[in-house]
Amino acid sequence: MTTQQPVLVLDPTGAGHHAEHRALRAGGPATRVDVLGVQAWSISDPALLKHLLTSPDVSKDARAHWPAFGEVVGTWPLALWVAVENMFTAYGQGHRKLRRLVAPAFSARRIAAMRPAVETMVTGLVDRLAALPAGEPVDLRQELAYPLPIAVIGHLMGVPEERRDGFRALVDGVFDTTLDQAEAQDNTARLYGVLDQLIAAKRATPGDDMTSLLIAARDDEEDGARLSPAELRDTLLLMISAGYETTVNVIDQAAHTLLTHPDQLELVRKGEVSWEDVVEETLRHEPAVKHLPLRFAVTDIPLPDGRTIARGDAILASYAAANRHPDWHRDADTFDATRTVKEHLAFGHGVHFCLGAPLARMEVALALESLFGRFPDIRLADPAEELPPVPSLISNGHQRLPVLLHAG
């Protein structure tokens, strides 16, 4: 592939990501980037990105459509993101098969049925916050943003409480883009070990949970719909990791935004906007995932500026940069829960749109309503500019979110 555009090296630490996203947009609809040593086209123009996310000319199947797969997979720290065998990396009929098996877990009826359980989890966590010593800083990421999603996904997937912290630490490693190849491979091996233990336990003692249902599909499905052992394990990995890490970040970012934008919090308290409005604007303004690796060109794809994404080239969906594109939203860098145009790409677009979006939205709205209702004087304990980001070019959150819950 020939192009004269300079290659922008993305920062694996996630520091200064807003400036990085501005640089991507300044480079045009598509910008050549380096992702931990792998070159790709970063797509930050929302119209082009939505087109590519729905085009049959773009695939997520690295084995079939990325000539560099065999060379890269053994050395790239993010190899897991392209090597898993689940609907995240599937294309065409394979994707339809896998999504059909998972979709019932996220039906409107099942999500509605989960609401009382989620409300109980939220109340329990906020009660625990209220019981902490008054006057001492509390890390909201540690005490609320983390435990709620892992409890919810644990409930959905049937992960025993004593196993959830183990999953949490290993999933964090999947999103940590500062790990080197050896560290990433070790994290993957340990994560698969924990998943294998879960599969064995559920196969021996099935329950009314999604893990047991997927095992039954693996063991019983016929007519080509049966899950392979790798698909079973990687589908569990996808559901646990996607249902956990991303929601942690949205709770974190939403709470942080309201604490640094008291005018927006006041709008909610006056009833001028809803908690759901806050969630949607958070998803646009600070989406949980900044960049999502990777997709691949099935054929040559012409770009609006005359360049070409060549067949086999890697494509990076730069959701955060696209969400703040000035051609899409007025004053795009401003958080405004009153926006009438609430469209964003935080959950993806097209056939790979996140199945868990309704569940995540519900979790975040309930958490915010309970937190800010119980603690009307809550405020940040440290200056906002001193809160470091999580070390990732993928995940978008803070390493910590210290607050003071009471006036004083």
N, C-alpha and C positions, 0 to 999 in steps of 0.2 A: 504494500500500500504506500502511496506517495502523498506526502503533504508537507508543507513548509511551516505549518503552525507549530510553535514551541510546545513542548510537553510540560504540563503543570504537574509537579509532584505533590500528591495529596499528603497532608500531614497525618501520620498514623496516631498522633496523640489527641487529635480533635481540637487542639487549641486554635483560637482565631478562625473558627469555621465560618463565621459570617463574612469576614473579609475574603476568605477562600471562595465562598459561594458567589460573591460579587465578581471575583476574577473569572469564575466559570461563565457567568452570564455575559461578561464583557467579551469573552472569546467567541460569542455567537451561539447559535442553537446547539452546537456540539463542539466540545473541546477535547483535545487529546490530553489524557492524564496518565500518570504513573500510580498504580495502586499496589504498593509494596513490591515493586519490581515488575509488575505486569502492566502492559499498556492497554488502554481502553479508550473508548469514546464516552465522555461524560455528557449526558443529555440534560440540560437545564432549562430548555425552552418547553413550557408546559404543552403547547399544541403539538410539537414534534414528539415529545415524550409520550403523550397519550396515543398518538398515532402508532408509534413503535410498540407500545405495550399491547396494542390490539392487532398488530399485523402478523400474518402467518410467515412473513419474511424474517421474523425475529424469534429465536428459540432460547429456552433455558437449559436445554440438554447439552452440556459441555462434551459429553462423550461422542455425540453424533455430529455436533456442529462447531466445535472449537478445535482446529488442527493442533493447537499448542497444548491440548489437555494432557496428553501422555507425558510431555516434557515438563509441564508446570506442576502437575498434581503431586509429585513427590517432593517438591522443594518449597512450594508457596505456602506461607503461613495461613492463608485463607482457603486452603485446598478443600476443607470441609464444605465451604459454601457452594462449591461446584461439583463435589464428588458424591454428595448424598443421593440416595435413590428414593425420592418421595415426590409429592406433587410440586414442591418448590422448584425442582430441576426437571420436571417432566414436560413433554411437548406433545401436542396433538392428542391422539387417542389414549396414550399412556396417562396424560394429565387428567383427561376426563374420567378414566377408570378410578384413579386414586382420589380425585375430588368427590366422586360419587360415594365412595366408601366413608369419607370423613364428614361430608356435609350434614348428615342427620344429627350429629352432635351439636351443631350450631343452628338448628332450625329455630324459627321464631318461638315456637311452642316450648322447646327445651330451654331456651334462654330465659323466657318469661318464668318458667318453672324454677329456674335457679335464683331468681331475684330475692326471695325471702332468705335463702341461705347466704347470699352475698351481703344483704343488709345485716344479718346477724354477725357475719365476720367483721364488717366495718364497725358496727357498734362495739364489738369486743375489743378491737384494736384502739378505738378512740377512748373507750373506758380505761384501757391500760395506760394510754397517754395521760389521762386525767389523774391517775393514781401515782404518777411520777412526782418526785420532790419539786415543789414550786420554786421558781426562780432559777432553776438549772436549765441550760440549753438542752434541747431535744433534737436529735437528728431525724427529721421527717422521712428522709429516704430510707433510713435504717428501720424506723419504727412503724411506718405506714406504707410508703411506696413499695418497699420490698415485700413485706409479709402478706399484704392483701392479694396481689396477683398469684403468688406461689400457693396460697391457700385455695384460691379459686380454681386454678388449673390442677392442683392436687386433688380437689374435690371432683372435678370433671373427669380426670384421668385415673382416679383411684390410687394416687401415690400416697402411701402411708405418711403420717406426719413426721415420723422419725427419719424418713428418707428425704424430706423436702429440702433441708439445708444443704445436703450433699448435691442435689440437683442444682440448687441455686448457685453454688460456687462454681460448678463446672459449666453451667450455661453462661455465667459471667465471662468465663474464659473464651467461649465461642465468639463473643462480641469484642474482646480485647484485642485491638489490632497492633498493640505494642509487643505481643509475644513473638519470639522468634520461631523458626520452623520446628525445632526440637520441643520447645515448650508447648506449641500448639498441638503437635502430634501426641504428646503425653496427655494433654487435656482431653483430646478426642478419645484416646484409648480408655482413659478412666471413665469418661462419660458413657461410652458404649458398654463398659463393664457394669455400670449402674443400671443402664437400660436393660441389659440382658438379665440382671437379677430381678427387675420388675416384671419382665415377660415371664420368667420362670415361676415367680410367685403367683401371678395372675392365671397362668395356665394351670397351676396346681389348684388354685382356689379362685375361680372366677367371681366377679362381682357385677353390680349394676353400674359400670363405668365404661368409658370409651376405650381404655386399654383392653379390657376383656372383650368388648365388641370387635375390636380390630384383630385380636387373636382368633376369635371365632371366624372372622372373615378369612384370615390366613389359613385356618385349618379346614374350613368347610366350603368356601366359594368354588364354583365350577365355571365352565364356559369362558375361561380366560380371564376372569375377574379376580382370581386368587392372588393374594399378596405373596410376594417372595419373602424369604427371611430378612433380606436386606431392606426391602420396602417396608416391612412391618416395623423394624427397629428405627429406620430413618423417619417414618411417619410419626412415631412417638416422639422422636427427637424434635421434629418440626413443631408439633402441637405444644410440647412443653416449653420449648425455647421461645417460639413466637408468641405464645400466650402469656409468657411471664415477663421477659426482658422489656418488650415494647411498652406494656402497660405500666411497668415501674417508671419508665421515663415520662410517660404522659402525666401520671400523678405528680411526679417531681416537677416537671415543667409548668403544669397548671398552677400548683401551689406557689411555686417561685414567682410566676408572673403576677398572681393576685397580691402577693406580698410586696412586690416592687411596683405595682400599679394600683394603689388604693382607690383611684377613681373608678377602675373597672370593678373592683370588689363592691364599691358603693352602689354601682348600677344593679348588681345582683341583689343586694340587700334591699334596694328600693323596689325590686320586682320589675325593673325595666329590661333586664335580660335574664335568661335562665341559666342554670348550671350547665345545661346541654349546650347553650350558646358559648359558654366559656370553654367547654371541652372542644367544640369544633374549631374555635379560633386558636386554641392551643395546638391542635393538630395541624393547622395551617402554618402558624407562626413559628412553632418549635416542634416539628414532628419527631416522633420517637426514633426514626431511622433517617439518617442524613443521606447516605448513599447505599444502594442495595446491589451487591455483586451477585452474579454477572448474567448478562444475556449475550446472544451471539447472532451475527447476521447469517441467515440461511442463504442469502443471495446478495449481490451488490445492491446497496440502498443509496440512491441519490439524495443529497442534502439540499436544502433551499438555497444555500450560497454557492452551489456548483461543485462542492467536494463530494466524495463518495465514501460511505462506510463499506469497505470491501467484504466480500463473502468470507466468513470465518473470523472477522474482527470481533473483539469483545466490546460490550456495551454496558455502561454503568448508569443505572437509573438514579439521578441526583435529585431526589424528591424534595429535600429542604431548599435547595437552590431554586427549583421550579416553583415551589409554593410561594416564594417571595418575588417572583418575576414581575417587574413593573407593568408589563403588558397584560397581566392577568388581574391584578388587584391594585386598587388605588391605595397610595401610601402603604405599600406592601410590607415595609419594615415595622409598621406600627401595629401593636396589638389593639384590636378594636372588636369587642364582643358584640357590638351592634351591627356589624356588617350584614347586609342583606344577601350578598353573594358569598356563600360559605364553602364553595367548592375547594377541594385540595386533593393532594395525592398521597396523603399520609398512609393510607391503607393500600396503596397501589391502584391499579386500574385494569379493566379487562378481565380475562379469564383467571388471572392470578390474584384478583382482588381478595383481600384478607377475609376469610370466613369468620374469624373471631371478632370482627369490627363491632357488631352490636354488643357483645359481651364486654369488650374493652370500654366502650362508651359508657355502659351502665356502671361498671366498676368505678371509673374515674368520677362520674357525676355523683354517685353515692358517697364516695370518699370525701370529695370537696364539700358537699352539703353538710355532712356530719362534722368534719373538721372545723370549718369556719362557723358553723352554728354553735358548736360546743365551746369554742375559744374565740370570742369576738375581739379580744385584744391581742391576738397572735401577731408576732412580728419576727423578722429575721434577727438572728443573734449576731451574725457577722455581715460586713458589707457585701453586697451582691457581687462586686468585682473581685472579691477574694475567694469565691467558690469555684474550685477548679472543675473542668469538665471530666467526664469519664474518659479514660484513655482509649479512644476509638474514633475511627473515621466513619464507622457505621452507626453506632449507638449514640443517642443525643440526650444526655442527662448530666447531672452533677455528681461528683464523687460523694458529696455530703450536702445536706440542706438543714443547717442548724437553726432552730427557732426558739423563741421564748413564748410560752403558751399564754402567760397571764400578764396583766399590766403590773408595772412595778418599776 
